[in-house]
Amino acid sequence: MSDLNAILAPGMRVRHPQRPDWGIGQVQSNAGGKITVNFPEAGKVVIEGARVELELVFDA
């Protein structure tokens, strides 16, 4: 898991770097390297933190 993924907490807003069409998602949980994010265009997605480094969104 990347350093950024390790600090993601519920409520934080993120973007999937390979799936911008999913929109800006909200982190639901982050446990054991698996990050659950609710995306407006993809629904609830479980992401393997070791494989994908999510991008933290500060604005929008």
N, C-alpha and C positions, 0 to 999 in steps of 0.2 A: 504494500500500500504506500502511495506517495505521502510525503509530509502533509500536503494540503488535504488529501482525502482523510488523513488521520484526525484532523481537527474539525471536520464537518460534523455539525450537530443538528438535531431536529429544528426545523424552522428556517434554516439557512437556504438561500436560493442559489441554484446551480444550473449550468448548461452542460450538456453532453457534447464534447468536441466533435464527434463524428456524426451526431444527429441533431443539427441545429433546428430541423423541422419539428422536433418534439417540443420546442419552446423552452421557457425557463421553468424549471421544476423546483419543488420544495422538498428538502430532505425530511424523511419520516423517521429514519433510524440509521445507525451506523454501529454495527457490531460484528466482530470477527472478520473484518475485512469486506463485509458485504454491506453495501449502502442502498437503502430503499429510498427511492425518489418518486414523487408523484408529479408527472409531467402532464400539462394540459392537453397535449395532442397524442400521448402514448399511454396515459394512465400510470398505474403503479408499476415501477420497474426496479428489479433488484440488480445492482451493478457490482461486479467483482472489482474491488478497489485496486487490486494488484495489476489489473489489465487495462483499466480506463482511469485517467486522471481527470476528474470533473473540474470544470471551471467555475469558480465562485463568482457570483453576480452581485455587485454592490449597488447598481442603479437599475432603473427600468421598472 
